[in-house]
Every structure is written in C-alpha cells, then in structure tokens.
Amino acid sequence: MPNIYDYIDEMQKRPGMFTANQTLGPLETLLHGYCTCLHLNEIKEVYEGREFNPRNFSAWLYDELGWSGALGFAFAIEANTTGPKDAFDTFFKLVQQFRHGMAGHQ
C-alpha cells in the first residue's frame, strides 16, 4: 500500500509534476495537505521508519541541525543551502535520515 514516503519518492523522481521550478514551498504545501487528509479521515499509514509529518520534520531539523522550522521546513532548508537545486536535493537526503532515525549531519 502506498504511503507518504512513496509520495515523497515520486516527488523526487518527477519533480516537474509537483513544482515548476524545483523549489520546496509547493512540496511542503502538498505534504501538509496529504497529512491533513490522513488526519481528517483517521487513516494510519504503515511503513518502515519514523512517521512523517511536516511539523515533526521541522522540529527534527532544529533538533539535529539547529535550523529553525518556525517558517516551515522549506524555508529552513533553503536558508541553509547554496541555492534551489541544493535545497531540493538536500530535502530528499534529510527525509531519509529523518525516516530512519539517523542524525541529520551533512
């Protein structure tokens, strides 16, 4: 059964379907919507690793890297990388680290 991590994998494989310019803002919005839909419909996904939601991912970025997620994970990653392409690639690396409980060192 597909889950949020499968959805994130699709974002990485086919970024043009989710954002026109490979920026993280649209992806963050989509992931908030996905998680809200799960919550409102009381759906529990099954997957290996830590449960993903944008709020917990932002908190993890702060705990692991000291990156404030007050304005969301997209802003935190973009503020701490060298440009849109680097931020986009870094997001997917960090999601895997978050999922498997690895420290977020770069």
Short mmCIF file of the C-alpha atoms (twelve columns), coordinates in Angstrom:
data_MODEL
# 
_entry.id   MODEL 
# 
loop_
_atom_site.group_PDB 
_atom_site.id 
_atom_site.type_symbol 
_atom_site.label_atom_id 
_atom_site.label_alt_id 
_atom_site.label_comp_id 
_atom_site.label_asym_id 
_atom_site.label_seq_id 
_atom_site.Cartn_x 
_atom_site.Cartn_y 
_atom_site.Cartn_z 
_atom_site.pdbx_PDB_model_num 
ATOM 1   C CA . MET A 1   0.000   0.000  0.000   1 
ATOM 2   C CA . PRO A 2   1.452   3.397  -0.941  1 
ATOM 3   C CA . ASN A 3   2.321   5.828  1.841   1 
ATOM 4   C CA . ILE A 4   3.755   9.311  2.357   1 
ATOM 5   C CA . TYR A 5   7.307   8.130  1.741   1 
ATOM 6   C CA . ASP A 6   6.221   6.676  -1.609  1 
ATOM 7   C CA . TYR A 7   4.651   10.066 -2.398  1 
ATOM 8   C CA . ILE A 8   7.918   11.824 -1.489  1 
ATOM 9   C CA . ASP A 9   9.824   9.362  -3.702  1 
ATOM 10  C CA . GLU A 10  7.538   10.309 -6.593  1 
ATOM 11  C CA . MET A 11  8.277   13.982 -5.910  1 
ATOM 12  C CA . GLN A 12  11.969  13.241 -6.230  1 
ATOM 13  C CA . LYS A 13  11.597  11.129 -9.392  1 
ATOM 14  C CA . ARG A 14  9.207   13.513 -11.148 1 
ATOM 15  C CA . PRO A 15  9.724   16.987 -9.682  1 
ATOM 16  C CA . GLY A 16  8.027   18.711 -12.603 1 
ATOM 17  C CA . MET A 17  4.722   17.135 -11.618 1 
ATOM 18  C CA . PHE A 18  4.875   18.781 -8.199  1 
ATOM 19  C CA . THR A 19  6.741   22.055 -8.653  1 
ATOM 20  C CA . ALA A 20  7.582   24.033 -11.767 1 
ATOM 21  C CA . ASN A 21  10.944  25.291 -10.550 1 
ATOM 22  C CA . GLN A 22  12.184  22.680 -8.062  1 
ATOM 23  C CA . THR A 23  11.512  24.826 -5.018  1 
ATOM 24  C CA . LEU A 24  10.421  23.312 -1.737  1 
ATOM 25  C CA . GLY A 25  7.464   25.567 -0.922  1 
ATOM 26  C CA . PRO A 26  4.993   23.734 -3.182  1 
ATOM 27  C CA . LEU A 27  6.206   20.352 -1.898  1 
ATOM 28  C CA . GLU A 28  5.732   21.468 1.689   1 
ATOM 29  C CA . THR A 29  2.191   22.620 0.886   1 
ATOM 30  C CA . LEU A 30  1.368   19.288 -0.760  1 
ATOM 31  C CA . LEU A 31  2.753   17.340 2.205   1 
ATOM 32  C CA . HIS A 32  0.735   19.429 4.674   1 
ATOM 33  C CA . GLY A 33  -2.374  18.656 2.615   1 
ATOM 34  C CA . TYR A 34  -1.539  14.946 2.463   1 
ATOM 35  C CA . CYS A 35  -1.065  14.751 6.241   1 
ATOM 36  C CA . THR A 36  -4.221  16.771 6.902   1 
ATOM 37  C CA . CYS A 37  -6.228  14.398 4.709   1 
ATOM 38  C CA . LEU A 38  -4.862  11.393 6.605   1 
ATOM 39  C CA . HIS A 39  -5.727  13.006 9.926   1 
ATOM 40  C CA . LEU A 40  -9.248  14.089 8.945   1 
ATOM 41  C CA . ASN A 41  -10.057 10.641 7.585   1 
ATOM 42  C CA . GLU A 42  -8.403  8.844  10.523  1 
ATOM 43  C CA . ILE A 43  -6.092  6.929  8.200   1 
ATOM 44  C CA . LYS A 44  -2.992  5.340  9.685   1 
ATOM 45  C CA . GLU A 45  -0.316  4.510  7.159   1 
ATOM 46  C CA . VAL A 46  2.024   1.579  7.543   1 
ATOM 47  C CA . TYR A 47  5.683   1.971  6.672   1 
ATOM 48  C CA . GLU A 48  9.164   1.313  7.925   1 
ATOM 49  C CA . GLY A 49  10.699  4.130  9.924   1 
ATOM 50  C CA . ARG A 50  9.534   7.248  11.676  1 
ATOM 51  C CA . GLU A 51  6.134   8.784  10.937  1 
ATOM 52  C CA . PHE A 52  6.497   11.788 8.640   1 
ATOM 53  C CA . ASN A 53  4.591   14.996 9.012   1 
ATOM 54  C CA . PRO A 54  5.883   18.477 8.178   1 
ATOM 55  C CA . ARG A 55  5.677   19.720 11.777  1 
ATOM 56  C CA . ASN A 56  7.755   16.861 13.189  1 
ATOM 57  C CA . PHE A 57  10.213  17.070 10.305  1 
ATOM 58  C CA . SER A 58  10.709  20.796 11.003  1 
ATOM 59  C CA . ALA A 59  11.256  20.074 14.709  1 
ATOM 60  C CA . TRP A 60  13.787  17.379 13.790  1 
ATOM 61  C CA . LEU A 61  15.693  19.843 11.587  1 
ATOM 62  C CA . TYR A 62  16.003  22.119 14.602  1 
ATOM 63  C CA . ASP A 63  16.982  19.338 17.000  1 
ATOM 64  C CA . GLU A 64  19.545  17.791 14.654  1 
ATOM 65  C CA . LEU A 65  20.925  20.762 12.728  1 
ATOM 66  C CA . GLY A 66  19.836  23.846 14.642  1 
ATOM 67  C CA . TRP A 67  17.774  25.021 11.658  1 
ATOM 68  C CA . SER A 68  14.678  26.878 12.801  1 
ATOM 69  C CA . GLY A 69  11.499  25.438 11.327  1 
ATOM 70  C CA . ALA A 70  9.370   28.337 12.571  1 
ATOM 71  C CA . LEU A 71  8.636   29.281 8.955   1 
ATOM 72  C CA . GLY A 72  8.436   25.664 7.809   1 
ATOM 73  C CA . PHE A 73  10.935  23.102 6.638   1 
ATOM 74  C CA . ALA A 74  11.153  24.572 3.127   1 
ATOM 75  C CA . PHE A 75  12.397  27.905 4.441   1 
ATOM 76  C CA . ALA A 76  14.773  26.215 6.906   1 
ATOM 77  C CA . ILE A 77  16.403  24.083 4.214   1 
ATOM 78  C CA . GLU A 78  16.541  26.872 1.637   1 
ATOM 79  C CA . ALA A 79  18.137  29.241 4.179   1 
ATOM 80  C CA . ASN A 80  20.882  26.721 4.930   1 
ATOM 81  C CA . THR A 81  21.817  25.530 1.452   1 
ATOM 82  C CA . THR A 82  23.517  27.169 -1.521  1 
ATOM 83  C CA . GLY A 83  20.542  27.519 -3.850  1 
ATOM 84  C CA . PRO A 84  17.285  25.973 -5.050  1 
ATOM 85  C CA . LYS A 85  18.851  22.844 -6.590  1 
ATOM 86  C CA . ASP A 86  20.952  22.183 -3.487  1 
ATOM 87  C CA . ALA A 87  17.920  22.763 -1.235  1 
ATOM 88  C CA . PHE A 88  15.788  20.410 -3.331  1 
ATOM 89  C CA . ASP A 89  18.400  17.628 -3.243  1 
ATOM 90  C CA . THR A 90  19.106  18.204 0.460   1 
ATOM 91  C CA . PHE A 91  15.409  17.836 1.327   1 
ATOM 92  C CA . PHE A 92  15.283  14.268 -0.008  1 
ATOM 93  C CA . LYS A 93  18.500  13.295 1.769   1 
ATOM 94  C CA . LEU A 94  17.219  14.721 5.032   1 
ATOM 95  C CA . VAL A 95  13.861  12.957 4.693   1 
ATOM 96  C CA . GLN A 96  15.670  9.615  4.518   1 
ATOM 97  C CA . GLN A 97  17.763  10.487 7.562   1 
ATOM 98  C CA . PHE A 98  14.624  11.550 9.426   1 
ATOM 99  C CA . ARG A 99  12.766  8.398  8.398   1 
ATOM 100 C CA . HIS A 100 15.425  6.041  9.644   1 
ATOM 101 C CA . GLY A 101 16.285  7.975  12.811  1 
ATOM 102 C CA . MET A 102 19.725  8.953  11.619  1 
ATOM 103 C CA . ALA A 103 21.440  12.118 12.776  1 
ATOM 104 C CA . GLY A 104 20.999  14.949 10.316  1 
ATOM 105 C CA . HIS A 105 24.670  15.725 9.819   1 
ATOM 106 C CA . GLN A 106 25.670  16.879 6.370   1 
# 
